[in-house]
Amino acid sequence: MKRTLIILAIAAVLGVIAGTDEAVASCQEANGSTFPIRQCITAAATPSWFAPPPSGSGPISSAWWVLGFGNRTLIDPTGGANAEPSLGCGFITGTGMTNHGTFTGNDSGNTNTDLVPAPAGGVGATCFSFAANWGNPGNDGCADLNRTYNNLGEATNASDGYLNPYWSGAPGTYSYYALVDAPMGALLTEGSDKHFAVAFFSSTTRHLSENDVFDRGWDMGAITNGDSNPSGGNNNVIPWQPIPDPTASAVVDPNDQSRVVNLTWPHIRRPHDGSSRLNPAAAIAVDGGRHVLGTAFATASSLLGVGVAEQSELVSYLVEIKPIVGLDCDANAPWNPAGPGSLVVPPNSEPAGSMQSTTVDVPPNTCLRLTTRFGRVPTQAMRTTGTASSNRVENRFDACAGKLGDLGYNVSSSTKKIGEAFLSEKPVLRAARMNQRNLVVEFETLGEFGVQSFDIVAKDRKGNTSVIARVECTQCSSGIGAQYSVDVPMASVRSATSVHVVMQPSGSISNEITISREQQPQPPTTPRRGGR
């Protein structure tokens, strides 16, 4: 994903890369500066930062992209050889270009070098450093978008070198024509896969001035609906949030024995800058009806501006499934949409915390999860039918209209298992470990129907058995599986050698597991004193 700045600068002067006929943008302003993402150092009244992650979080990863043009699922196959091939649309094309027809996306790729400790945010708070800049190597595409193409899908001129200027051609003449640079998204995830932090923001405002030639890039200090900043100013601290994990219930469809699954979850917060960058010329279609600002998901109509307020969606939810093989989710199968009802796209006006819900019909013996996706929902897949040249043209136009959407910016809930009748008849014992204080017993169900409780039963060397714990069900009659972890005091199990679980009231018995015992620390030896 490397982007060589020297190549980019030369390309900006010459307008083409040698051996190609495609103009190349440098992702630099006309004055030679680049487009930074400002957070710790900001033009706003107070700096911004990401709040410290919750206790127990794993290593933090970051990603940022232009809304409607990001692809985190594909690393640039050119290794940077096609430096800025797509002029902001994230699509490689052009006569003589290698790897043409590839949607690399317009984003930061996969990088963890952008974050630094936030001095004012407390222990664990982070913010974007100077490395988070659209002109730095390692970034795919450019935030300065060019969407002027000929009928072959090839760029006819380079980007203008400014982010959303209020002039056309040169400063001094007021115009909305160049308001085409879409807002950004920034996503942080952590290694335990339980929390995330996200924010959306447009390029720094020019206050409608046709003489403002000083780009300040992207200013996260302007975010208005995050957490309170103790330094005063806006509520621009980006919070960490739990990954939505829906409550679920299921009933058996009597017609085909599939499971009708009802899911409910709270809508996430969407910290943003409240920006509105209206383009009155947005109603004018270009390139045979393909609009320069992209297309709204819900109505397939053209977007009307490049502020956060004008975006058709910022967050969507997708129910995904894969089959169970044996007792576990199929490790070799991809996650796929669960069919009708699987996609939920709340309007941007939907308040955080409002309850979202959907119903899907899934086969028995299925793993299910809810994936929260950020950015624009794809409305068109890459075209593979037709001639190579026609596909290239149409895919390029789709990319530049934002129809390929944002790919790979998401987080997923824990997995829920919905077993067949024979899998649901008994619990599955996973582990039984003795430590210095307790016996830890872990088991799960693959679908609970008419369950009340579970008995944990211990067996000693003579074959004697006893109930050492009783556990209440959590799903009970929902049809959804559940996971359990139980600590049994040492005094109850000192002579036990194995355990199994009995489901009540059915009496179904799980597999039996021999208790594993942690190695006990040995007391230090005392050296013998002299003598023989």
N, C-alpha and C positions, 0 to 999 in steps of 0.2 A: 504494500500500500504506500510505498514511499513516493513522495512528490519532490523532485529536485528543483529547488528554488531558482538555480541558475538557468535550467532549461525553461522554467516558467517565465522568467524575466525576458529571456531572448524571444520566447514565443509571443509575449505581449508586444514586443517591438515589431517583429516580422509578420505577425498575424497568422503564421502557419508553422508547423513543425516540418522540417525537411523530410521529404518522402511521403507526405500526406497532403491532402487538400483541405484539411479542417483547421479552422481558426482555434486558437487555444487561449483561454483566459488564465491570468496569473494569480487570481484571487488577491489582487492588490489594488489599492486606490490609485487614482491618477497621479497622486503626489508620491507614490512609491511605498506608502505604509501598508500594513496588512489589516486584517479584521480580527481583533482580539475579542475574547469572551471575558468580560470584566466582572469580577465578583468581590474578591478581597479588596482590590483597588478599583474604585468605581467613581463615576461622575455624579452619582446620586448623593443624597444627603448623608447616607450611612452605608457602610459596606454590607454585603450579604454573605451568607455562608450556609453550608449544609449542617444541620444540627448533629450533635454526637449520635452515633448509631445506638440502638438499644443494647442492653447488656446481653452478652452471649452471641453477638453478631460475629460473623466470620470476616475474612478479608474483603475490602471494598473494591468494586470495579466500576468504571465510569464509561459512559458513551454519550455523544451528542451528535445531532443531525439536523438537517433542514426538513421541516414538516412537509410530507408528501413526496420526498425524494431520497429517503434513507433506505439502506439495505445493509443490515448488520450480519446477514447470513452468508455473505460472499466476500472473501478477501480478493482484492483486485488481482486478476490473473496475469496482468501485464508486469507486475512488480514495479510499477511506476513508469514503464517505458512509454505508455500513452499518457503523458502528463496532462492532467485536466482535459481528457478527451471530450467530455460531454458538456462543458460550459455550464455546469450547475444542474443539469437534468439527471446526472448519474448514469448516462447511457453511452457506451462506446460505439461509434460508427464512423463512417467516412471512407471514401475510396482509398485503398492503400493502407488502411489501419488494420493492424493485427487485432485479434479478439473482438472484431466488431460484432455487434449484436448482443453484447453483454451488458446487463444492468448491474453495475457495481454499486450504485447508490451514491449519495452525496452526504458523507458523514465522516466522523472521526475514526471509523473502523473500530477495532478492538484495542484500546489503549488504557493503561493504568498509570500513565506518567503525568497526567494533567493536574492531579490533586495535591495540595499542600496543607499543612495545619493552618487553621484560621486563628490568627492572634487574638481576636476579640471574642471568639466563639466558645471558649472553654475547652477542656480536655476532650479530645476526640472529634471536635468540629473540624471540617475541612472546607476548602474553597478552591476554585479553579485558579491555576497559576498562569504565568505568562506563556507557558507551553500550550495552553488552550487558545489556539489562534488559527484561523482558516488559512493563513499563509505559511504555516509551519509544515515541514515534511511529515509524512505519515497520515495526512488527511486526504480522503477521497473526495474529489469534486471541489466545488467552490460555492460559498454562500452568495456570491454575486452572480445571479442567474442571467443567462442569455437564452431567449426562447424564439429567436428569429431564424427560420430555416427555409431552405428551398423545398421543392416538391420531391426531392430525393432523401429528405430527412437530414440534410447536411447543414451545419451552421454557416450562415452567410456573413456574420460579423462577430467580433469578440464582445464580451460583456463590457459594460460601460465604466467599470472601475470604481463605482460608488454603490452603497447600500441605500436603496429607495430614495434617490434625490428628487426634489420637487422642481426639476427642470428637464428639458429634453434637448440633447445636443450639447449645450453649454450653460453654465450658471447664468442667472439673471432673467431668464424667461420662464415664468411660472407654468408648470405642466404636471399632470399626474401620470404621464405616459410611462415613466420609468419605475413606477411603484409595482414591481414584480418580484421582489426578493422576499421569499416566504419566511415566516417565523421559525424559531428553533425549538427543539426539545433537548433536555438534559436528563439523563437517567442514571442513578446510582443503585447498585445492588450489592448484597453482602453474602458471604459464603454459606450461612446457615439456611438460605433460601426462605427466610421468614419475613423479611422487611425490604422496603425499597424507598427511594426518594426521587421525586420527579418535579420538573418545572418547565414552563413554556414562556417564551418571551420573543418579542420582535426586535428588529434593529433599533438602535437609539433614535429617538424622535428628532426631527429637524424643525419641529414647530411650524410646519407649512412654509418654511423659508426657502425661496429659490436661490438664495445667496449663501446658504450654509453648505460649505464645501468640506467641512471637517467631520469626517466619520469618526465615531467613537466605538464602532463595532457593535457589540451586544452587551447591554448593561443589566446584569441581574439585580443590581441595587434598586431597579425600578419595580421589582415585583411587589405587589400590594396586598396579597391575601394569603401570605405564608404565616409563620409564627411571629410573635412579637419580637422585635429587635431591642434588646436592653439598652442599646446605644441611642435609641430614639429613632425618629423617622418612620419609614414604611414598615409594614409587617413583611419583611423580606427574608426571613430565615426559613430555609427549606426544611420541612419536617420529614422525618422517617415515618413510614406508615406500614401497618401489617398487610401482607399480601392477602387479598380477599380469598377467604376460604368458606365456601357456601355451606349452609345447612341443607341437608338433602333428605328426601324421603322417596320411596319407590313402591309402586304397586304392580302386580303382575297383570299384563294384558291378557285376558282370557282367550283372545282370538289367536295369538301366535306365541304366547309365553314370553314375549319381550318384556322389558321393565319400563314402565312410565315413571320417569324420574323428575321430581319437582325440586328446583334449586332456588335458594334465596340468599342474598348477600348485600352488604352495605356498599354504596357507591363511594369511590375514593375521593380524596381532595385533589384539586388541580391547581397548585400554586402558579400564578401567572402575573404578567404586568398590566393586564387590563387594556392592552394597546388596541387602537383602532387606526388603520391606515387605509382609508377608503380610496378606491380608484373609480371615479365616475365613468371612465372609459371601459370599465370591466364588462359592460353589456355588449361590447363590440367583439364579435367572434373573429378569429384569425385562423389561418392554415386550414381552410375548409371546415370551419366549425369547431376546431380544437382550440380551447381557450387558453390564453397565456397565463391566467392565474390558477388554473386547475378546475376541478369539478367537485361539487359537493356530493357526499355519499348518498344522503337520504333522497335527494331530488334529482340527481344527475345534472343539476343546473350549475352555471358558472359561479365561482367565488367572486366576491365583490371587493376584495381588498386583501392586504397582506399583514394586517394586525391579527392578534390572537382572537379578537372578537369576530373576525370574518371567517374563521376556519369552520369547516363543516363538522368536524369532530376532533376531540383531543384524546379520548379514551374509549375503548370498546372492550367487550368481554366475549370470549369464545369458549364454549364447552367442547372438550376434546376427549376422545376415547381411543383405546387400544385393547386387544384381547388379552385374557388371562391364559397363560400356558402353564399347566400344572397348578401350582398354588400362587404364582406370581405374575405380574404384568410381563408381557412378551418383550424382552429386552431388545429384540431385533425388529420389532414393528414400529412404524412411525405413529405419532399422535395425529389423528385426523378429526375434522369437525364431526360433531355428533348428528349431523343432519338437520332437518327443519327445527327451528327454534334455538339452534346452537349459537347464533350470533346475536348479541345484544349491544345496540349502539345508543346510549343515552344522549340527549341533546346537551349542548354545552351549558344550557341554562339549568340543567338538573342539579339540585343542591347536593353537596357532599353529605354522606350519611343516609341519603334516601335509599330505601330498600329496592333492589333490583331483583327480578325473578324471571325464570323461564322454565319451560317443560320440554324435555327431550325423550324420545323413545329409543332405547338402546337394547342390543341383544343381551341375553343372559351371559354370564361369564365374561364380564367386561370391566376394565379399569377406566375411571372417569376423573377428569380434573377440570378446573376453571382457570383459563389463561387470561390475564389482564393485559391488553395490548395498548401501546401508546402511539399516537400519530394518526395519520390518515389511513382509513380502511381501503385496501386495494379494490378497485372496481373492474380491473381488467388484468388477466393473466398474460404472461408472455405468449405471443402468437407463435405457433409451430407449424401450422398448415399454410399452404401457399408456397410461392417461390422464396428463396433466401432473400432476394433483394426487396420483395414486397413486405416480407416479415420485418426486415430491418427498418424500413421506412415507417411502418405502422407501429412497431414497438417503440421506435424513437419518439413518434408523436405522442403515444400513450404515456411514455415516461415524462415528457415535457409538459403534459397536461396533468401530471400528478396521479394518473390513473393506476400506476403500478404501486402506489401507496408506500407505506413504511413497513419494512419487513424486519423482524427479529428484535424489536424493542418491546419486550414483554417479560412478565413474571407469572409463575404458575403456582396454584394451590397445592396442598397435599393431595395424594392420590386416594380415591375412594374405590373400593372393590364391590362389584355387584355380581355375586356368584350364581351359578345354576343351582337347581334344587339339591343335587347331591353334594355340591360344595358347601351349601348353606347349612347342611344338617349337623355339622360338627365344627368345633373350634380348631384352630391350627396353632400348636405350641411351637414357639420360635426359639426360646432360650430359657435356661434356668441356671443362674450363676450365684454362688455363695461367696459373699465378701466377709469382712470382719464383723459386720453388724447384722446383715440381712440376707435373706434369699430373695433375689430379684427374678420374678417370673414374667416373661413377655409372651403374649399370645394375641391372635387376631381372629376375627370372623370374616367371612366372605359374603355376608348378607344375612341380616338378622330378621327372622320372621317368627313372631310369637315367643321371643326370648324374655326371660325375667332376670336371670342371674347366672353366675358361673361359680362352681366349686373348684378350688385348687386342692388337689389330693396328693399327698406324699406317701411314698412306699419305702419301707426300711429293708435291711438285708434279709430279714426273715419273711418278707412278702406281706407284712402287715400294712394296712393303709389307714389313713386318717385325713379328714378335711382340715386343712390348715388355714384357709381363708375363703371368704365368700365375696364375690365382686358383682356389683349391680351392672346391668347392661346399660349401654349408652345409646345405641340405635334401636334395640328392642324389637320393634315391628316395622321399621322404616324400609326394610329391604336392602339397606346399605351396610357394608361391612364396617368394622371398627377395629382399632388397635388398643391394646391394654398393656400396662406395665404395673406390676404389683410388688410392693416390698413386704415380705413376711418376716417378722422378728426371728432372730436366731434361736431363741429358746424353744420355738415351736417346731423346729426342723433339724435339730442338731444331729439326730440319728438317721435322717432321711437320705436315701441314695438316688431316688428318681421322683419325678412328678408327672401328673397329667391333669387335664382340665375336663370337667363335666358340665355340659350345658343343661340348664334347668328351664322349664320343667320336662324337656324331652328326654333327658338322660343321655344324650349323645356324648361320646367320649373322644377326646383328642388323641393325637399321637403321644407317646411317652418319651421323655427326655431324661437322660442321666444328668444329675446335678454336677456342674463343673465348679471346682473350688479354687479361689484365688490363692496364689502362693503366699503363705504367711511369712512375714519378716522374721528372721532368726535373731535372737538376742545376741549382742556382741559377746565374744568370749573374753574371759579375764585371764591374762597370762599368769602362769604359775610363778610363784616367787622362789628364789634360790633353793638350795638343798638338793638332795639326791632322792 
